Amino acid sequence: MTNSKQNQSALITLVSVFFFWGFIAASNGVFIPFCKNYFKLDQFQSQLIDFAFYLAYYLGALIIYIIGATRGKDLVSHWGYKKGIIYGLLFSVIGAIAMVVAVNYYGFTAILAALFIVALGFSLQQICAQPFAISLGDPATGTHRVNFGGGVNSFGTMIGPIAVALALFGTTTITDEKIALLSLSTVTYLYLAVGGLFLLVALIYQFSKNLPTGILEEDIEHSNNATRSLVLITLLLAVCFYPVFDSYKIIPVSDLEKQSLEISRMRWLLGALAVIFVGLLYSNRSASKNSEGWGAMKYPQLVLGMLAIFTYVGVEVTIQSNLGELLKQPAFGGLQAAQISPFISMYWGSLMIGRWTGSIPVFNPSKNLKSLLMVFVPLLAFGIVIGVNTLAQNDMSPLYYYILCVIIQIIAFFISREKPALTLLIFGLLGMMAMLVGLFTTGTISVYAFLSGGLFCSIMWPCIYSLSIAGLGKYTSQGSAFLIMMILGGAIIPPIQGKLADIVGIHSSYWITVVCFAYLTFFASRVKKILKSQGIDYDKDLAASEN
């Protein structure tokens, strides 16, 4: 497709699925503390909602990759991006139906299974949608198109917590002790509606004439080494996860035994983290010596990008997933589970603020108008978050001064000048600084600092994604599958923080977010050098296009 108007029309149709990813994922931020009280879970067990949801992304992408690698023909490229998204939506319909059954008959374990199925569909949708968006124009500006999709995604993340809170708690404040007396029937209606929307969007995609098929009939080499590496990593992860979950059958009879069990579980979770990092880095080192059989994994920007996606998703999810427990502490507001939805909404709204701002270049405004919009749009988005919550009868007065954090982000946008590597570097540093402020303070300042993690995470995904698949050529779709696998970070990092919170307290557990932002800052610096050595410099290309 060469017609820019056609491309824009196709892009608008494409990004509709981004809304659902955000709506369901952000809803978990309210659903987690609800389930913790309803099913009487500890902080780690409550994080199993994220574990099930994001583990599905990893396994779904892994299965798609293995099938393609075995056939020597990328499965998604063979289907076409359009058909792949339709299949993913239909799979999510099955998950929504499973959630209705689980809620009415089987309880928490079945709820986890249903979320897993929904996310399997999301995994396939994301594998297709991300490279599809980048393909609709100049690769150097692909970040802007993914940002546009991210803006739609973030609108879903902002609406999700409010809708689920209203469904679970209504408009009245319910104490944590009374949550166990509530009915889960409203979740039934919610997922019936969501499943119906999944089906509707699948039909829209099927009959859309402005959306290209996205079929790329290119053979790829059999990447047997990469397959073996990923299967081995998966088996080792299973070895690490089993004792963590199996040990919950043990009831400690003393505080000493309980402490010993907590430390043992933490070691196994950290072991899972080591499996990912050591396994991928070792694979890339082996591929650098002999690239045959490694497929996309022979590219260092992709492997480091896989770890960056893992870390980014992990930190984005863990900040909000543990936020409800933090806000329950007297030093941070002493809120009930039914009162936290405005803060979860503001956190995800922060991602919307950044992504809306980052998507401004998609519409090709003049230079002066662009500068004006970069100030106006984030302030407007902040106002929308406040307004929507106010309409939902949430008290937003504690969050009015959060606009100061938004102004810091606006300044960062002007400094980064839309350059992917530079943007990632600046936002990584700001994220690390915000987490440190949150750790060394309490009260409103600390809460604002942790919430601002959403502002600084907001545009990291498209930056990481476009930098990671740069120069992959025929391995782009395979590289996309590898990156989607690394959404696994949302399954591992939040439980690690949850377990750390059980040991050292919820506030101190946020040190893990500092480490995550530190790696993202390192990746931003390193990947720019790697791409330059391959003759790729998106920052330079964008600067040239502006002159």
N, C-alpha and C positions, 0 to 999 in steps of 0.2 A: 504493500500500500504506500503510495507516495502522496496522496492528497491529504493535507494537514487537517482539513475539516472532517474528512472521513475518519482520520485517526482519532481526533478529539471525540467524535461521536462514539466510536468503538471503545475508547477509554472510559467514557461515562457509563456505558453499558457494563464494561468489565468490572469496574470498581464497586458495583453493587454488592458483590460477595464479601468485600472487605468489611462491610457493616456488621455482618453476622459474626465474623471472627471476633470483633471487638465486643459486641453485645454479650456473647456467651462468656468469653474469657474474663471480662471485667465483672460480670455478675458473680463470679467465683469469690470476689473480694467480700461480698455480702453473704454469700452462701456458706463460706468457710466458718465464720463465727456463729452463724445460725446452727450449722450442723454440729459444731463443737458443743454448744449448749443443749441442742435437741437430743443428740446421741451420746452426750457426756463423754467427749473425747479429750485427750490432752493436746497440747499445741502441735506436736509432731503428727499425731493421727489426723488432725484437722487439715494438715497440709497434703494429705493423701488425695484430696480433691485435685490439687494442682498436679500431683504426681501422675494420677491416672490420665488427666487431660493432656498433659504435655508428653507423656510417654507414648501416647498414641501417635503424635506427630513423628516421633523417631521411628517407631515400628512401621507405620504406614509408608513413610518415605523409603525405609530400608527394603521393604517388600517390593515396592515399585522398582527400586534400583536393581535388586537381585534378579527380578524377572527380566528386565531389560538387558542386564549384563550377560545373563545366560543365553538370551536369544541373539545377542550381538546387534540389537536394534532397540533404541530407546523407546520404551513403551508409551510414554507421554507424547513424545514427538510423533510416534506412529498414530496414536489416537487423534492428535491435534489438541492444542490448548483448550479450545472451545469445548470439545467433547469431554475432555478430562475434567473440566470444571463441572459439567453437567453430572458426570458419574459421581463426583465428590459430593455434590448437593444431594443426590438421591441417597447416598450412604448416610449423610447427616439426617435425612428424613427417618431412616431406620433407627438411628440413635435417639431421635426425639420420641419416637414411638416406644422404644425401650425404656426411656426415662419415665414415661407415663406409667408403664407396667411396674417399673422398679419402685416408684413412689407409692403406688397403691398396694403393692403386695410383698415386697422383698427387703426393703430397708437400705442401710447405708452402703453395704458392699455392692448391691445391685445398682445403686445410684452411681457409684464409681465406674461400674462396667458400662452403664449407659453413656456417661460423659466420655468414656474411652471411645465408644463407637461414633459419637458425634464428632470428636476430634480426629478420628481416622478420616472422615469425610473432609474435614478442614485441611488435613495434611495434603490430600490429593489436590484440593482447590488451590492451596498455596504454591505447590510445586508448579502448577500451570500458570497461575495468575501473575506471579512476580516476573518471570522472564517474558510473559506475554506483554505486560505493561512496558517493559524496557524495549521490546521489539517494535513498538508503535512509534518509532521516531529515531533520532540520533542517540546512540548509546551514551554519549557524553552527558546528555540531559535526561537519561533514564532515571536518575535519582529524583528529579522533579516529578516525573509521572508516578513513581512509586510513592513519593510523598503525598501526591494527590489521593491515591488510594488509601494511604495511611491516615489522611485527614478524614475520609469517610469512615475508616475503621475506628478512629478515635471518637467520632460522633456516636458510634455504637457503644464504645467503652464508657462514654459519659452518660448515655441513656440507660445502659444495662443495670448498673447498681441501683438507680432510682426505681426502675420498673420492678426489679426483683425485691427490693426493700418494701415497696408498696404491696406487692403480691404476698410477701411473707408476713409483714407486720401491720399492714394497713396504714392509716394516718395517725395512729396513736402510738405513744412510746410504751413499749413493753419491756419489763425487766428481764434480765437473763434467766432468772429463776422460773419465770412464767413461759419461757420459750418452749419448754418440753410439753406444755399443754396445748400448743398450737397444732393445727392440722396442716399436712403437706398437700392438701387437695388443690391449693392455688397453684402449686408447681405443675400440677397436671394441666391446668388451663394454659399456663404460660408455655409449656412445651408443645401442647397441641397447636397453639398459635404459631410458635416458632417453626414447627414441622411443616405447617401449611405454607408459611412464607418460603421455606427452603424449596418446597415443591413448586410454588409459583415462580420463583426466580429461575429454577431449572427450565420451566416451560418458556420463560422469556428468552433465555439463552438459546434454547432449541430453535425458536422461531425468529430470532433476531437476524436481520439481513445485513446490518452494518458491522457485525462482528466477524472477522475472518476466522477460518478454521484453525489456523496456527499449526498446520501439519508440516513437519520437517522430516522428510524421508531420507535420513542420512544414517548410513551404517556407522557403528562405533566399534572400536576394538574390544575384545573380551578382556575386561579389567579384572582378571582372576585374583591378582594380588590384593587389589583394593577390596574385593568381595571377601576374601579370606580374613583380611584385617578387620573389616567391619563385623563379620560374624564372630570373630574371636573377642572383639571388644564387647559385643552384645552378651556373649556367654559369660565373660568376666563380670559384667554388670549384674547379671542374674545371680552370680556367686556372691557378689557384695550385697545385693538387696535381700536375698533370702534370709540370712540370719537377723537382719534388722526387723523384718516383719514377723518372722517366726518367733522371735524372742518375746513378742507381746502376749504369747500364751503363758509366759512365766509370770507368776505373781510374786514379787519380792516381799519377804517377810520383815525386812529391816531397812533402815535408811542406808546403811552401808551397801547392802545388796542392790538397792535401787540405784545408788550412785554408780556402782560398778556396771550395771546394765546400761545406764545412760551413756557412760564413756565408751562401752563396747559398741553400742549402736552408732555413736558418732564416728568411731574409727572406721566402721564398715562404710558409712556414707562418704567419708573423706577418701576411702579407698576407691569408691565409685568415681569420684571426681578425678582421682589420679589416673584411673583407667582411661578416661576420655582424653586427658591432656597428654599423658605419656604415649598412649596408643596412637593418637593422630600424629604427634610430632615424630615418633619413631617411623611411622609409615611414610611420612614425607621425606625423612632422611634416607630411607631405603630407596624411595622413588628417585631421589636426586642422583643416586649412584647408577641406577638402571631403571629407566622410566617404563620399560615394557611391562604391560599388564597392570599398570596403576591407573590408567584412565585419567580423569580430571584431578585425581589426588596427587599427580606429579607436579601440579602448580602450587608453589608455596603460598601465593596470595589466597588460594582457595582454602588450604588447610588452616592457615592462621585465621582466615575469615570464618571457618567453621567454628573454631574456638571462640572467636569474637561473637558470633551469633549465639552460641551456647551461653556465653557470659552475659551478653546483653539481655537475652530473654530471661535468664535467671535473675538478674538484678532488677529488671523491670517488674517481674512478677513478685519477687520476694519482698520488695519494699511494701507493696500494697497488701499482699497476703498476710503479712504479720502486723500490718498497721492497726487492724482492729484490736489485737491484743495489747499493743502499745497504748492505744487511746483509752483502754480500760484502766490504766494505771493512774493513780491520783495525780502524779506529777505531770501528766499529759492530758488531763481533762476528766478522768474518771467516768468515761461514757459507757452506756449500756450498748449491747450489740445492735439494738434497734436504732441507735442514734448515730452510727458511724457512716451511714450511706452518703451524707454530704461530703465527707472527707474522701471516701473512696471515689465518689463522682468527681471531686476536684482533682484528685490524683490523675485519673484517666482523662479528665478534661484538660489537664496540663499537657498530656500528649497530643490532644486535639489542637490546642493552641499552637504548639510547635509545628505540627504537621500541616495545619492550614497555612501557616506562614511559609513553610518550606515548599508548598505547592503553588505559590503565587506565580513563579516563572512559567508554569504550564500554560498560562493564558496569554503569554507574550505581551505584557504591558510595556509601555514606554519606560525609560529609565526613571524619570521623575515620578510617574504614577507608581512604579514598583516601590520606590523608597517610601512613598506615602502609604501604600498598602501594607508594607512591612511593619509600620507602626499601628495602623488602624486595625488590621485583621486580628492580630493577637489580642488587642484590647477588646475588640468586638467578641471574639471567642470567649474571653474571660467573662464578659457580660452575659453571654448566652449560658455559660455554666451556672453563674449566679442566678440568672432569671429562671432557668428550667427547674432548678432545685427549689427556688422560692415558690414557683407555681405548684410544686409537689408538697408545699407546706413545710419545707425544711428550713431551719434557722441558719442562715448563711452569714450572720454578723461576725462570727469568729474568723471568717475567711476574707473579709473585705480588704484587709491590708496585704493579702497575698499578692495583690497587684504589683507590689514592689519587686517580687520575684519575677513576675512576667516582664517587667521593664528591664531587669538584668538579662533575660533571655533575648529581648529585642536588640539590646546592645551587642550581644554575642552574634546574632544573625548578621548585623552590619559588619562586624569585624571579620566574620568567616567568608563573606562575599560568595556564598553559594558553592564553594569549592568542597567537594566531598571529603578529601583527606583532612583539610584544614578545619572544616566544620566538626568532624569527628574528634579531632584533637582538642579543640576548644571546649566542646560540650563534654568530653570525657574529663578534662581537668575541672570544669565547673561542677560536674556531678560528684567528683571525688571531694572537692572542697565543701559542697553542700552536705554530704554525708558526715564529714568531720565536724561541721558546725552542729549538726543534729546530735552527734555523739557527745559533744562537750557542753551541751546546753540542755535545758528542759523547758517545759511549757510551750507557749505559742511559737517561740523562735525555733525550737527543735522540731515541732510539728511542721512548720513551714519549710524548714530545711529538708526534711524527709519527703514532703509533698513535692518539692521542687525537683526531686529526682525524676519525676514525670516530665517536667519541662526539658531536662537535659537528656533524657532517653528518647525524647519525641522523634527526632529525625535520625537516630543512629541506625535503625534498620536499613533504610534505603542507602545510606552511605556505605555501611558494611557490605550490603548485598551487591551494589554496583561495583565496588572496588574488588570484591572477592571473585566475581565472574568475569572481570575484565580480561580480555585476551584468551578466553577459553575456547572460542570457536565452536567446533562441532561438539565439544564437551559441555556446552552451556547448560543444556537441560539436565545432564547428569550432575553437573556442579550444583544446579538448583536443588536437586533432590538431596545432595549431601548437606547443603545449607539448611534445608527444611528439617532434616534429621536432627540438627543441632538445636532445634526448639526444645530438645530434651533438657536443656538447661533449666527450663521452667519446671521440670519434674525432679531435678536433683538439688538445685540450690535452695529453693524454699524449704524442703524438708531438712536440709542441713541447718538453715537458720532456725527452723522450728525446734530442732533437737538442741541446738546451741542455746536457744532461749530457755529450754527446760533445765539446762545446766547452769548458765551464768546470768539468766534474766533477759527479758525481751529487749531492753534498751541496749545492753552491751552486745547483743547478737547482731546488731546492725554494722558491726565492724566488717562483716562479710561483704557488705555493699561497697565499702571502700576498696577492698581488694579487687572486686569486679570492675569498678570504674578505672582502677589503675591499669588493668590489663587492656581495657578498651583504648586507653590513652596510648599505651605501648603499641597496639596494633595500628593505630592511626599513623604513628611515626614510621613504623617498619614497612607497612604495605606501600606507602608512597615511594620508598626507595626500591622496593622489589619491582613495582610496575615501571618505574623509570628505567630500570635495567633491561626491561623488555620493550622499551620504546613507547610506553603508555603513560600519559600524564593528563588525566582528566582536568585537574586544576588549571593547567596551562591552556588546554583546549577551550575551557569555558571562558578564561580571561581573554583569549584571542577572539572568541565569538562576540564578546561584548564591545570590542574596539572597532 
